[in-house]
């Protein structure tokens, strides 16, 4: 079995040189890159086909594409994966308890030979009375070398750990949901960005150093969105991230990231945004420890005294049991985010939050997991609330 790259700049990349491919992604890679030819069953086809966001998937099947593990570097390869989840949620003093259909997600990757590749991630998300269809990621990439890999498209912003490690598909992550600070639709950090990304390994070091440098469109006027159709002002966003995966400590990653932008608001003056993130992750499954911290500073462009800070962090601990109980993985997570009331970008949004989360994941099938989770949360100092979640998540693939 080859070793898998944790970098996954296209979500599905493989590198025989990398030692790290933690947790669920290792199972993901083993399924996807088995040297056996992959043919998708009629059952999988019938589940994915109704999802409009997965139209490209059905097109690939209709043309009979297969993953063959060919040794010819110029021969094209096409890879398809699907994800989904269904949850039951019960909350204190809420009449919205019930079942929730999570995101239906399709990954379509194409290696077109000679170091050129394309990746797309598409989702359908249930709303009150309709489904929202989204192009989550669309990336074209050329690998000049292990040190220089240039790509363009729509990304999950490479800031911190979770947003680069866990993409759409609840099966991929231990818990039922992402931390609040980097949930999809978060206003604390730009979850997506559109532009250019240069990344690669920094050679001549046993520290396993890597870098990512991005330049592109900043936030939209709706600050939870990226500038998909173009930047709304002349100030482009830029970001830089350095990670280290020491060869002497298997599964460990530490990283430091920076993000800078000028945000244009519809009614208020523009705001300068500077963010620094730091993380440490030890993803051996037994244990799994992920700690991430983020600090943002916001300043009005017309009044330097109009400023505010944002601090947010989470710490997650999990442990996959041994022996006959290895299908079970209990976990615990703490979350906190605080925003200055005077912050010119986020002070009026009411985003303060604290949470304690306790749960267990049961991998009863190689392609599916059942998660039970208790959450005690407080939003905007409005009092604590309890809720319980039961979720089944799955990946659509066939050996």
C-alpha positions in Angstrom: 0.0 0.0 0.0 1.5 3.4 -1.0 1.9 6.1 1.6 -0.4 9.0 1.3 0.2 12.8 1.3 -1.6 14.8 3.9 -1.2 17.9 1.8 -4.0 16.8 -0.6 -3.9 20.2 -2.5 -6.6 18.7 -4.8 -8.2 16.7 -2.0 -7.1 13.4 -3.6 -3.4 13.7 -4.2 -1.0 10.9 -3.5 2.7 11.1 -2.8 4.9 8.1 -2.1 7.3 10.4 -0.3 4.9 11.5 2.4 4.6 9.6 5.7 1.5 11.3 7.0 -2.1 10.6 6.1 -4.1 10.7 9.4 -7.3 9.1 10.5 -10.2 8.8 8.2 -8.2 10.2 5.3 -6.0 7.1 5.5 -9.1 4.9 4.9 -10.2 7.4 2.2 -6.8 7.0 0.5 -6.8 3.2 0.8 -10.2 3.0 -0.8 -9.5 5.5 -3.5 -6.0 4.4 -4.5 -6.2 0.6 -4.3 -4.2 -0.9 -7.2 -7.4 -2.9 -8.0 -9.5 -1.3 -10.8 -12.4 0.6 -9.3 -15.8 0.1 -10.8 -18.8 1.7 -9.2 -21.8 -0.4 -8.3 -25.4 0.2 -9.6 -26.4 0.9 -6.0 -23.8 3.7 -5.7 -24.9 5.1 -9.1 -28.5 5.1 -8.1 -27.8 7.1 -4.9 -25.6 9.7 -6.5 -27.6 10.3 -9.7 -30.6 12.2 -8.2 -28.2 14.8 -6.8 -27.9 17.5 -9.4 -24.6 18.6 -8.0 -23.2 15.3 -8.9 -24.0 15.5 -12.6 -20.4 15.4 -13.5 -20.1 12.2 -11.6 -22.7 10.4 -13.7 -21.1 11.8 -16.9 -17.9 10.1 -15.9 -19.6 6.8 -15.2 -21.5 7.0 -18.5 -18.3 7.3 -20.4 -16.9 4.3 -18.5 -13.9 6.0 -16.7 -12.0 3.8 -14.4 -9.1 4.2 -12.0 -6.5 1.7 -13.2 -3.3 2.6 -11.4 -1.5 2.9 -14.7 2.2 3.5 -14.7 2.1 5.7 -17.8 2.5 9.3 -16.4 0.9 10.8 -19.5 -2.3 8.7 -19.4 -5.4 10.4 -17.9 -7.0 9.1 -14.7 -10.4 10.0 -13.4 -11.5 9.5 -9.7 -14.9 9.9 -8.2 -16.1 9.8 -4.6 -19.4 10.7 -2.9 -20.3 11.5 0.7 -23.4 12.0 2.7 -24.9 12.1 6.2 -28.3 12.1 8.0 -28.7 13.4 11.6 -31.2 13.5 14.3 -30.9 16.7 16.5 -32.6 17.4 19.8 -32.2 20.8 21.5 -33.4 22.4 24.8 -36.7 24.4 24.4 -36.7 24.0 20.7 -39.6 23.0 18.4 -37.1 22.3 15.6 -36.0 18.9 16.8 -36.0 16.2 14.2 -34.1 14.6 11.3 -31.8 16.6 9.1 -30.4 15.6 5.7 -26.8 16.7 5.6 -24.7 17.7 2.6 -24.6 15.4 -0.4 -21.0 15.8 -1.7 -19.2 14.7 -4.9 -15.5 14.8 -5.5 -14.3 14.5 -9.1 -10.6 14.5 -9.8 -8.8 14.2 -13.1 -5.1 13.6 -13.5 -4.5 14.6 -17.1 -0.9 13.6 -17.4 2.4 15.5 -17.4 1.9 16.9 -13.9 -1.4 18.6 -14.8 -4.6 17.9 -12.8 -8.1 19.2 -12.1 -10.3 18.7 -9.0 -13.9 19.7 -8.3 -16.0 19.4 -5.1 -19.7 19.9 -5.4 -22.4 19.9 -2.7 -26.2 20.0 -2.2 -27.3 21.3 1.2 -30.8 21.1 2.5 -32.5 24.4 3.3 -36.0 25.1 4.8 -37.8 24.6 1.5 -35.2 23.8 -1.1 -31.6 22.6 -1.7 -28.7 24.9 -2.2 -26.2 23.7 -4.8 -22.6 24.9 -4.5 -19.2 24.5 -6.2 -17.2 24.2 -3.1 -13.8 23.8 -4.7 -12.7 24.0 -8.3 -8.9 23.8 -8.9 -6.6 23.4 -11.8 -3.0 22.6 -10.8 0.4 22.0 -12.3 3.3 20.4 -10.4 6.6 21.8 -11.5 8.4 19.8 -8.7 7.8 18.8 -5.1 8.9 22.3 -4.1 6.8 24.3 -6.6 3.2 23.4 -7.3 1.0 26.2 -8.8 -2.8 26.1 -8.9 -5.7 28.4 -9.5 -9.4 28.2 -8.6 -11.7 28.2 -5.6 -10.2 26.7 -2.4 -10.8 26.2 1.3 -8.6 29.0 2.6 -5.4 27.5 3.9 -5.6 29.1 7.3 -5.1 26.9 10.4 -5.5 23.2 10.4 -9.2 22.1 10.1 -10.0 24.1 7.0 -7.2 22.4 5.1 -7.4 18.9 6.6 -11.2 18.3 6.6 -13.3 19.2 3.6 -17.0 18.5 2.8 -18.2 15.1 3.9 -18.9 14.4 7.6 -17.5 10.9 7.3 -14.0 12.3 7.0 -13.9 14.0 10.4 -14.2 12.4 13.8 -17.1 14.6 15.1 -20.5 15.3 13.7 -19.6 18.9 12.7 -16.7 21.4 12.4 -15.7 23.7 15.2 -17.9 26.8 15.3 -15.1 29.2 14.5 -14.5 27.5 11.1 -17.9 26.1 10.3 -19.1 26.4 6.8 -20.6 29.9 6.5 -18.4 31.3 9.4 -17.9 35.0 9.5 -14.9 34.8 11.8 -12.6 33.6 9.0 -13.0 33.4 5.2 -13.7 29.7 4.7 -13.2 30.0 0.9 -11.0 32.1 -1.3 -10.6 32.4 -5.1 -7.2 33.0 -6.6 -3.7 31.5 -7.0 -1.9 29.2 -4.6 1.8 28.3 -4.7 2.7 25.4 -2.4 5.4 22.7 -1.9 8.0 21.2 0.4 10.9 23.1 1.8 13.9 20.8 1.2 17.0 20.1 3.2 15.3 19.6 6.5 14.2 16.7 8.8 11.5 19.0 10.1 9.2 18.1 7.1 8.6 21.8 6.3 6.0 22.8 3.8 4.6 26.2 2.7 1.4 27.6 1.1 1.3 31.1 -0.4 -2.0 32.4 -1.7 -3.1 35.6 -3.6 -6.7 36.3 -4.7 -10.1 37.8 -4.1 -11.0 38.8 -0.6 -14.4 38.6 1.2 -17.6 39.5 -0.5 -19.9 42.2 0.8 -21.6 39.3 2.5 -18.6 38.6 4.6 -19.4 34.9 4.9 -18.9 34.5 1.2 -15.8 34.7 -1.0 -15.4 36.9 -4.0 -16.4 34.1 -6.5 -17.3 36.5 -9.4 -14.4 38.9 -8.8 -12.9 41.1 -6.0 -15.3 43.8 -4.9 -12.4 46.3 -4.3 -8.9 46.8 -5.6 -7.2 45.3 -2.5 -6.5 41.6 -3.0 -6.2 39.2 -0.1 -3.0 37.4 0.6 -2.1 34.5 2.9 0.9 32.5 3.9 1.1 29.3 5.9 4.1 27.2 7.1 3.7 23.7 8.5 6.2 21.2 10.0 5.8 17.4 10.2 9.0 16.2 11.9 10.1 12.8 10.6 11.0 11.8 14.1 7.5 12.2 15.5 5.0 10.3 13.4 1.6 12.0 12.9 2.6 15.4 14.4 2.0 18.7 12.6 2.5 22.2 13.8 1.8 25.3 11.8 1.6 29.0 11.7 -0.5 31.1 9.2 -1.2 34.7 8.2 -4.1 36.2 6.3 -4.5 39.9 5.2 -7.3 41.7 3.4 -9.4 44.9 3.2 -13.1 44.1 3.5 -15.6 46.3 1.7 -18.9 46.7 3.6 -22.2 47.8 2.1 -23.0 50.7 4.5 -19.9 51.1 6.7 -16.3 52.2 5.8 -13.9 49.5 4.6 -12.1 47.5 7.3 -8.6 46.2 7.3 -8.3 42.6 8.4 -5.2 40.8 9.7 -5.3 37.3 11.0 -2.7 35.0 12.5 -3.4 31.3 13.3 -1.4 28.6 15.0 -2.1 24.9 15.4 -0.7 21.6 16.7 -2.2 18.3 15.6 -1.2 14.8 16.5 -3.3 12.5 14.4 -2.3 8.9 15.2 -5.9 7.9 15.9 -4.7 6.6 19.3 -4.5 9.4 20.3 -5.9 12.2 18.1 -5.2 15.7 19.5 -6.0 18.9 17.5 -5.5 22.3 19.0 -6.0 25.5 17.0 -5.9 29.2 17.8 -6.9 32.2 15.8 -6.4 36.0 16.4 -7.8 38.7 14.1 -7.4 42.4 14.3 -9.9 44.8 12.5 -9.4 48.5 11.8 -11.5 51.0 10.0 -9.7 52.5 7.0 -10.9 56.0 7.8 -10.4 56.0 11.6 -7.4 54.1 13.1 -9.0 54.3 16.5 -12.0 52.3 15.4 -10.5 48.8 16.1 -11.4 45.5 17.6 -10.0 42.0 18.2 -11.2 38.5 17.7 -9.9 35.5 19.6 -11.1 31.9 19.0 -9.8 28.5 19.7 -10.8 24.8 20.1 -9.1 21.7 21.5 -10.2 18.3 20.4 -9.1 15.0 22.0 -10.0 11.5 20.7 -8.7 8.0 21.1 -9.5 4.9 18.9 -9.7 1.9 21.1 -7.5 -1.2 20.6 -8.1 -4.8 19.8 -11.7 -6.0 19.5 -13.0 -2.5 20.2 -11.0 -0.6 17.5 -14.3 0.4 15.7 -15.0 2.7 18.7 -13.5 6.2 19.0 -14.7 8.4 21.9 -13.9 12.1 21.7 -14.1 15.4 23.6 -13.9 19.0 22.3 -13.8 22.4 23.9 -14.5 25.6 21.9 -14.4 29.3 22.6 -14.7 32.5 20.6 -14.7 36.1 21.9 -15.3 39.3 19.8 -14.7 42.8 21.0 -18.1 44.7 21.0 -16.3 47.6 19.3 -14.9 45.5 16.5 -15.8 47.4 13.3 -16.4 44.2 11.3 -17.8 41.6 13.7 -18.7 43.5 16.9 -22.4 43.6 16.1 -22.8 40.1 14.9 -23.3 38.4 18.3 -20.7 35.6 17.6 -19.4 35.0 21.2 -19.6 31.3 21.9 -18.5 28.6 24.4 -19.0 24.8 24.0 -18.2 21.5 25.5 -18.8 18.4 23.4 -18.6 14.8 24.3 -19.2 12.0 21.8 -18.3 8.6 20.4 -17.8 7.4 16.8 -18.6 3.8 15.8 -17.1 2.7 12.5 -19.5 -0.3 12.1 -18.7 -0.5 8.4 -15.6 0.4 6.4 -17.7 2.9 4.5 -20.0 4.3 7.2 -19.9 5.6 10.8 -22.5 6.2 13.5 -21.7 9.2 15.8 -23.6 10.0 19.1 -22.8 13.5 20.5 -23.8 15.6 23.5 -23.2 19.4 23.3 -23.4 22.0 26.0 -23.2 25.5 24.4 -23.7 29.2 25.0 -24.1 31.8 22.2 -23.7 35.5 22.7 -24.0 35.2 26.5 -27.6 34.1 26.1 -27.5 31.2 28.5 -26.3 27.6 28.2 -28.3 25.1 26.1 -28.0 21.3 25.7 -28.5 19.3 22.6 -28.0 15.8 21.4 -27.0 14.6 18.0 -27.1 11.2 16.3 -25.5 11.0 12.9 -24.8 8.4 10.3 -22.2 9.4 7.7 -20.9 7.5 4.7 -18.6 7.4 1.8 -19.7 6.0 -1.6 -16.9 3.9 -3.1 -16.2 0.4 -4.2 -13.0 -1.6 -4.0 
